Amino acid sequence: MKKSKASKRAESFPKGKPAVAASVVLDEIDKRILQTLQRDALVANQVLADQIGLSPPACLKRVRRLRSAGIIARTISLLSAEALGYPLLTVVRLKLDGPTESMMHTFETRMMASPRVMQCMLIAGDTDYILLVRSRDVAHYQEFARRMLKVAPGVRAYTSEIVLALTKSTTELPVDP
């Protein structure tokens, strides 16, 4: 039986643990290292080793193993959107007009090229995509919507929801101790 484009695309999403990390067994020390690094990725190796109770070379070896295994995907700096002049966060729910693989690729490419789109998520259900968009103010968001959404090929409809307050925002994943 031939698979639909939507089911092929859905199969490309990770299911459960990624294959890279599946071969790595995390012990309690690894988990404590990951918890610490999620809070402060710039912690000096000596300080991390002292907190974890390892020698600095052993600690560094573990961190390198976690990176090479893909458990630590990358190290980044989280910037303040407010301090950089982008305090407005908008959740956009978007429906494509009869989504095809080509249309979805074109739309995703447009969203990836826009630095104001913080996340673009293909989802199951009545909505095709959810976007998180940063803007200076409502007028700045409206300009984005007119330029990027209203005229985008294949966009049937979208709704915009302005976030009034973030009651929780984290990048930390649970690491069972």
DALIN-V567566 format. One record per residue. N is the residue number from 1. RES is the residue in three letters. D_FIRST is the distance of its C-alpha to the first C-alpha in Angstrom with 2 decimals. Layout:
N_RES_D_FIRST / N_RES_D_FIRST
This chain:
1_MET_0.00 / 2_LYS_3.81 / 3_LYS_6.44 / 4_SER_9.53 / 5_LYS_12.81 / 6_ALA_14.39 / 7_SER_12.15 / 8_LYS_12.51 / 9_ARG_16.16 / 10_ALA_16.57 / 11_GLU_15.48 / 12_SER_18.36 / 13_PHE_20.87 / 14_PRO_22.81 / 15_LYS_22.28 / 16_GLY_25.64 / 17_LYS_27.93 / 18_PRO_27.23 / 19_ALA_26.76 / 20_VAL_30.07 / 21_ALA_32.06 / 22_ALA_30.44 / 23_SER_32.61 / 24_VAL_35.79 / 25_VAL_37.75 / 26_LEU_39.99 / 27_ASP_43.37 / 28_GLU_45.82 / 29_ILE_47.49 / 30_ASP_44.28 / 31_LYS_43.51 / 32_ARG_47.05 / 33_ILE_46.77 / 34_LEU_43.57 / 35_GLN_45.20 / 36_THR_48.25 / 37_LEU_46.44 / 38_GLN_44.33 / 39_ARG_47.66 / 40_ASP_49.43 / 41_ALA_47.72 / 42_LEU_51.07 / 43_VAL_52.86 / 44_ALA_54.89 / 45_ASN_53.81 / 46_GLN_57.26 / 47_VAL_56.97 / 48_LEU_53.43 / 49_ALA_54.63 / 50_ASP_57.62 / 51_GLN_55.54 / 52_ILE_53.10 / 53_GLY_55.84 / 54_LEU_54.86 / 55_SER_56.68 / 56_PRO_55.69 / 57_PRO_54.26 / 58_ALA_52.12 / 59_CYS_50.91 / 60_LEU_50.07 / 61_LYS_48.19 / 62_ARG_46.03 / 63_VAL_45.34 / 64_ARG_44.36 / 65_ARG_42.01 / 66_LEU_40.37 / 67_ARG_39.97 / 68_SER_38.57 / 69_ALA_36.07 / 70_GLY_34.79 / 71_ILE_36.14 / 72_ILE_38.64 / 73_ALA_36.42 / 74_ARG_39.36 / 75_THR_42.85 / 76_ILE_43.68 / 77_SER_46.50 / 78_LEU_45.79 / 79_LEU_47.85 / 80_SER_49.44 / 81_ALA_47.91 / 82_GLU_51.09 / 83_ALA_53.41 / 84_LEU_51.56 / 85_GLY_51.82 / 86_TYR_48.33 / 87_PRO_49.04 / 88_LEU_46.74 / 89_LEU_43.23 / 90_THR_40.84 / 91_VAL_37.47 / 92_VAL_35.32 / 93_ARG_32.32 / 94_LEU_30.37 / 95_LYS_27.75 / 96_LEU_26.09 / 97_ASP_25.70 / 98_GLY_21.98 / 99_PRO_21.09 / 100_THR_19.26 / 101_GLU_18.89 / 102_SER_22.02 / 103_MET_23.95 / 104_MET_23.30 / 105_HIS_24.37 / 106_THR_27.46 / 107_PHE_28.39 / 108_GLU_28.03 / 109_THR_30.09 / 110_ARG_32.78 / 111_MET_32.97 / 112_MET_33.17 / 113_ALA_36.01 / 114_SER_38.02 / 115_PRO_40.26 / 116_ARG_40.86 / 117_VAL_37.25 / 118_MET_37.50 / 119_GLN_33.92 / 120_CYS_30.78 / 121_MET_28.07 / 122_LEU_24.57 / 123_ILE_24.09 / 124_ALA_21.88 / 125_GLY_23.42 / 126_ASP_25.36 / 127_THR_26.72 / 128_ASP_24.77 / 129_TYR_27.48 / 130_ILE_30.68 / 131_LEU_33.39 / 132_LEU_36.66 / 133_VAL_39.26 / 134_ARG_42.83 / 135_SER_45.66 / 136_ARG_49.45 / 137_ASP_49.82 / 138_VAL_48.31 / 139_ALA_49.37 / 140_HIS_47.73 / 141_TYR_44.45 / 142_GLN_44.77 / 143_GLU_45.19 / 144_PHE_41.96 / 145_ALA_40.10 / 146_ARG_41.53 / 147_ARG_40.82 / 148_MET_37.44 / 149_LEU_35.73 / 150_LYS_37.20 / 151_VAL_36.72 / 152_ALA_33.49 / 153_PRO_30.89 / 154_GLY_28.19 / 155_VAL_30.06 / 156_ARG_30.15 / 157_ALA_32.40 / 158_TYR_33.83 / 159_THR_36.33 / 160_SER_38.85 / 161_GLU_40.38 / 162_ILE_43.43 / 163_VAL_43.86 / 164_LEU_47.39 / 165_ALA_47.60 / 166_LEU_45.55 / 167_THR_46.42 / 168_LYS_44.36 / 169_SER_42.93 / 170_THR_42.17 / 171_THR_40.27 / 172_GLU_41.03 / 173_LEU_38.25 / 174_PRO_39.29 / 175_VAL_40.35 / 176_ASP_41.29 / 177_PRO_44.85
